């Protein structure tokens, strides 16, 4: 086995490059932090270019085994000292694993939708944590794809990847403008159901058993007029309490799991 490169200094040029990567988010690669995300990426066959590992921070033997498995697959492993690793991690509970992964294409043309597809459309989401949580809920509900429309944040932002808890590697992810995406859904025979507080029909009264796209919108302004015009149906989540709205990721989960209930 080739001896691993070891880095002890926070000022090492490789670690500086990783810190720049976290800030600039180039178009060819992105970061996945934490053992759970790295393990899921490898299991899903993601193209992992480099793995930075700090054994002093590992949570158990499984992390060392994960690194060995990645190395066996040809991933370039760089071993890092504890303090040096903490300089590249944004996670307060860093477990000593961060991977640099090739960014997959998000072209709609690459998405494969089954006849009774369930798609979640997230329009103009601003906070990467919300987007990652939406992806996690969509994966848990059995969605076939997530389409990010008019993105305000990078779908592969480190915080989005972290909030998805690795599920981002198990879902088809597409990106498009809100002008193009409704037509693409129609071409695939997918009904468009838009969640908006102004709707008169409750979300639980809608039919989600066929090919359907559930649309949620921006944290402040909600779903745009473009999607409301394209909607086959609009739905609302009743709020009997004094709150006048839900977090977009919570709203997406509520509707997704109603769709999952109907489809089982």
C-alpha positions as semicolon CSV with decimal commas, in nm:
position;residue;x (nm);y (nm);z (nm)
1;X;0,000;0,000;0,000
2;X;0,128;0,348;-0,089
3;X;0,213;0,551;0,218
4;X;-0,040;0,825;0,280
5;X;0,054;1,190;0,272
6;X;0,036;1,334;0,626
7;X;-0,040;1,701;0,694
8;X;0,013;1,854;1,036
9;X;0,019;2,225;0,950
10;X;-0,294;2,438;0,912
11;X;-0,104;2,649;0,657
12;X;-0,042;2,358;0,420
13;X;-0,134;2,453;0,063
14;X;-0,368;2,155;0,023
15;X;-0,571;2,261;0,326
16;X;-0,575;2,619;0,202
17;X;-0,724;2,489;-0,124
18;X;-0,995;2,300;0,067
19;X;-1,083;2,615;0,263
20;X;-1,105;2,811;-0,064
21;X;-1,325;2,536;-0,205
22;X;-1,568;2,577;0,086
23;X;-1,590;2,951;0,017
24;X;-1,589;2,965;-0,362
25;X;-1,778;2,646;-0,453
26;X;-1,639;2,583;-0,806
27;X;-1,840;2,412;-1,075
28;X;-1,642;2,088;-1,091
29;X;-1,623;1,970;-0,727
30;X;-1,784;2,012;-0,385
31;X;-1,724;1,910;-0,024
32;X;-1,898;1,643;0,181
33;X;-1,822;1,662;0,552
34;X;-1,864;1,385;0,806
35;X;-1,847;1,009;0,805
36;X;-2,215;0,961;0,729
37;X;-2,204;1,177;0,415
38;X;-1,876;1,025;0,297
39;X;-2,001;0,670;0,353
40;X;-2,322;0,742;0,163
41;X;-2,131;0,904;-0,123
42;X;-1,912;0,596;-0,160
43;X;-2,209;0,359;-0,135
44;X;-2,391;0,556;-0,406
45;X;-2,092;0,543;-0,639
46;X;-2,016;0,916;-0,628
47;X;-1,685;1,019;-0,782
48;X;-1,479;1,091;-0,469
49;X;-1,151;1,256;-0,567
50;X;-0,987;1,305;-0,229
51;X;-1,056;1,205;0,129
52;X;-0,909;1,403;0,418
53;X;-0,896;1,193;0,733
54;X;-0,798;1,282;1,090
55;X;-0,781;0,957;1,292
56;X;-0,761;1,153;1,619
57;X;-1,120;1,267;1,559
58;X;-1,267;0,935;1,445
59;X;-1,574;0,820;1,637
60;X;-1,488;0,451;1,616
61;X;-1,327;0,170;1,419
62;X;-1,588;0,201;1,144
63;X;-1,434;0,531;1,034
64;X;-1,090;0,373;0,986
65;X;-1,254;0,091;0,792
66;X;-1,433;0,347;0,575
67;X;-1,104;0,518;0,492
68;X;-0,944;0,184;0,405
69;X;-1,238;0,096;0,179
70;X;-1,214;0,431;0,003
71;X;-0,842;0,385;-0,049
72;X;-0,905;0,037;-0,188
73;X;-1,139;0,193;-0,446
74;X;-0,865;0,427;-0,560
75;X;-0,961;0,739;-0,365
76;X;-0,660;0,953;-0,278
77;X;-0,647;0,964;0,103
78;X;-0,467;1,244;0,288
79;X;-0,412;1,195;0,661
80;X;-0,441;1,514;0,866
81;X;-0,354;1,607;1,222
82;X;-0,636;1,705;1,457
83;X;-0,578;2,082;1,464
84;X;-0,504;2,097;1,094
85;X;-0,828;1,912;1,016
86;X;-1,033;2,145;1,235
87;X;-0,912;2,434;1,018
88;X;-1,099;2,289;0,718
89;X;-1,413;2,178;0,902
90;X;-1,721;2,389;0,966
91;X;-1,878;2,119;1,176
92;X;-1,870;2,189;1,550
93;X;-1,867;1,810;1,605
94;X;-1,614;1,722;1,339
95;X;-1,554;1,347;1,312
96;X;-1,236;1,366;1,108
97;X;-1,366;1,297;0,757
98;X;-1,411;1,535;0,464
99;X;-1,427;1,440;0,096
100;X;-1,380;1,632;-0,227
101;X;-1,634;1,498;-0,476
102;X;-1,689;1,558;-0,845
103;X;-2,005;1,759;-0,907
104;X;-2,259;1,561;-1,115
105;X;-2,459;1,720;-1,392
106;X;-2,796;1,863;-1,286
107;X;-2,937;1,889;-1,638
108;X;-3,306;1,794;-1,653
109;X;-3,232;1,576;-1,955
110;X;-3,035;1,339;-1,729
111;X;-3,328;1,268;-1,498
112;X;-3,513;0,941;-1,552
113;X;-3,873;0,949;-1,432
114;X;-4,081;0,633;-1,388
115;X;-4,448;0,631;-1,498
116;X;-4,581;0,716;-1,148
117;X;-4,304;0,954;-1,057
118;X;-4,299;1,169;-0,745
119;X;-4,097;1,487;-0,790
120;X;-4,032;1,765;-0,541
121;X;-3,972;2,109;-0,692
122;X;-3,795;2,358;-0,465
123;X;-3,817;2,708;-0,610
124;X;-3,577;2,990;-0,517
125;X;-3,475;2,841;-0,181
126;X;-3,224;3,075;-0,019
127;X;-3,088;2,882;0,278
128;X;-2,872;2,578;0,201
129;X;-2,981;2,411;0,525
130;X;-3,344;2,430;0,413
131;X;-3,257;2,286;0,073
132;X;-3,064;1,998;0,226
133;X;-3,349;1,921;0,466
134;X;-3,596;1,924;0,176
135;X;-3,377;1,674;-0,010
136;X;-3,361;1,453;0,300
137;X;-3,741;1,456;0,336
138;X;-3,789;1,387;-0,035
139;X;-3,557;1,087;-0,013
140;X;-3,735;0,959;0,297
141;X;-4,074;0,992;0,129
142;X;-3,959;0,791;-0,173
143;X;-3,940;1,075;-0,424
144;X;-3,780;0,997;-0,758
145;X;-3,617;1,338;-0,806
146;X;-3,575;1,687;-0,668
147;X;-3,576;1,976;-0,912
148;X;-3,418;2,299;-0,788
149;X;-3,580;2,586;-0,978
150;X;-3,429;2,936;-0,994
151;X;-3,167;2,838;-0,737
152;X;-3,067;3,105;-0,487
153;X;-2,814;2,874;-0,321
154;X;-2,591;2,598;-0,452
155;X;-2,755;2,258;-0,418
156;X;-2,407;2,119;-0,338
157;X;-2,326;2,385;-0,079
158;X;-2,151;2,212;0,215
159;X;-2,440;2,306;0,446
160;X;-2,694;2,161;0,201
161;X;-2,495;1,837;0,176
162;X;-2,467;1,823;0,555
163;X;-2,838;1,892;0,610
164;X;-2,927;1,619;0,361
165;X;-2,731;1,373;0,582
166;X;-2,595;1,207;0,270
167;X;-2,934;1,151;0,105
168;X;-2,831;1,392;-0,170
169;X;-2,627;1,104;-0,314
170;X;-2,932;0,876;-0,336
171;X;-3,166;1,111;-0,523
172;X;-3,169;1,240;-0,877
173;X;-3,110;1,615;-0,859
174;X;-3,201;1,851;-1,141
175;X;-3,175;2,227;-1,179
176;X;-3,369;2,454;-1,408
177;X;-3,536;2,791;-1,446
178;X;-3,898;2,825;-1,340
179;X;-3,976;2,916;-1,702
180;X;-3,847;2,583;-1,835
181;X;-3,926;2,332;-1,560
182;X;-4,311;2,330;-1,586
183;X;-4,293;2,247;-1,958
184;X;-4,044;1,967;-1,888
185;X;-4,279;1,818;-1,629
186;X;-4,570;1,835;-1,875
187;X;-4,360;1,659;-2,139
188;X;-4,326;1,372;-1,891
189;X;-4,695;1,360;-1,803
190;X;-4,644;1,493;-1,452
191;X;-4,923;1,687;-1,275
192;X;-4,814;2,001;-1,094
193;X;-4,942;2,057;-0,739
194;X;-4,836;2,386;-0,583
195;X;-4,830;2,446;-0,209
196;X;-4,934;2,802;-0,128
197;X;-5,115;2,954;0,174
198;X;-5,370;3,117;-0,056
199;X;-5,507;2,783;-0,179
200;X;-5,856;2,682;-0,068
201;X;-5,802;2,307;-0,080
202;X;-5,627;2,134;0,208
203;X;-5,319;1,933;0,120
204;X;-5,474;1,614;0,261
205;X;-5,767;1,635;0,016
206;X;-5,550;1,626;-0,297
207;X;-5,474;1,312;-0,498
208;X;-5,103;1,226;-0,520
209;X;-5,132;0,870;-0,650
210;X;-5,023;0,936;-1,010
211;X;-4,723;1,112;-1,158
212;X;-4,705;1,433;-0,958
213;X;-4,468;1,719;-0,883
214;X;-4,505;1,896;-0,548
215;X;-4,387;2,256;-0,560
216;X;-4,271;2,463;-0,263
217;X;-4,131;2,814;-0,280
218;X;-3,904;3,079;-0,141
219;X;-3,878;3,126;0,236
220;X;-4,010;3,484;0,221
221;X;-4,219;3,518;-0,094
222;X;-4,340;3,162;-0,150
223;X;-4,409;3,015;-0,492
224;X;-4,382;3,252;-0,788
225;X;-4,666;3,348;-1,021
226;X;-4,501;3,132;-1,290
227;X;-4,567;2,815;-1,091
228;X;-4,911;2,923;-0,975
229;X;-5,011;2,971;-1,340
230;X;-4,869;2,630;-1,431
231;X;-5,042;2,451;-1,141
232;X;-5,299;2,181;-1,206
233;X;-5,395;2,220;-0,842
234;X;-5,301;2,439;-0,547
235;X;-5,303;2,319;-0,187
236;X;-5,256;2,468;0,158
237;X;-5,156;2,331;0,497
238;X;-5,411;2,442;0,760
239;X;-5,266;2,626;1,058
240;X;-5,511;2,624;1,351
241;X;-5,252;2,785;1,579
242;X;-5,143;3,151;1,580
243;X;-4,846;3,091;1,344
244;X;-4,915;3,227;0,995
245;X;-4,665;3,006;0,810
246;X;-4,434;2,705;0,829
247;X;-4,066;2,673;0,747
248;X;-4,044;2,567;0,381
249;X;-3,861;2,244;0,466
250;X;-4,131;2,153;0,721
251;X;-4,407;2,232;0,472
252;X;-4,238;2,019;0,207
253;X;-4,213;1,727;0,451
254;X;-4,581;1,752;0,548
255;X;-4,698;1,730;0,187
256;X;-4,437;1,473;0,082
257;X;-4,536;1,226;0,351
258;X;-4,905;1,266;0,274
259;X;-4,815;1,177;-0,084
260;X;-4,611;0,882;0,041
261;X;-4,904;0,764;0,254
262;X;-5,139;0,768;-0,043
263;X;-4,892;0,594;-0,271
264;X;-4,819;0,294;-0,046
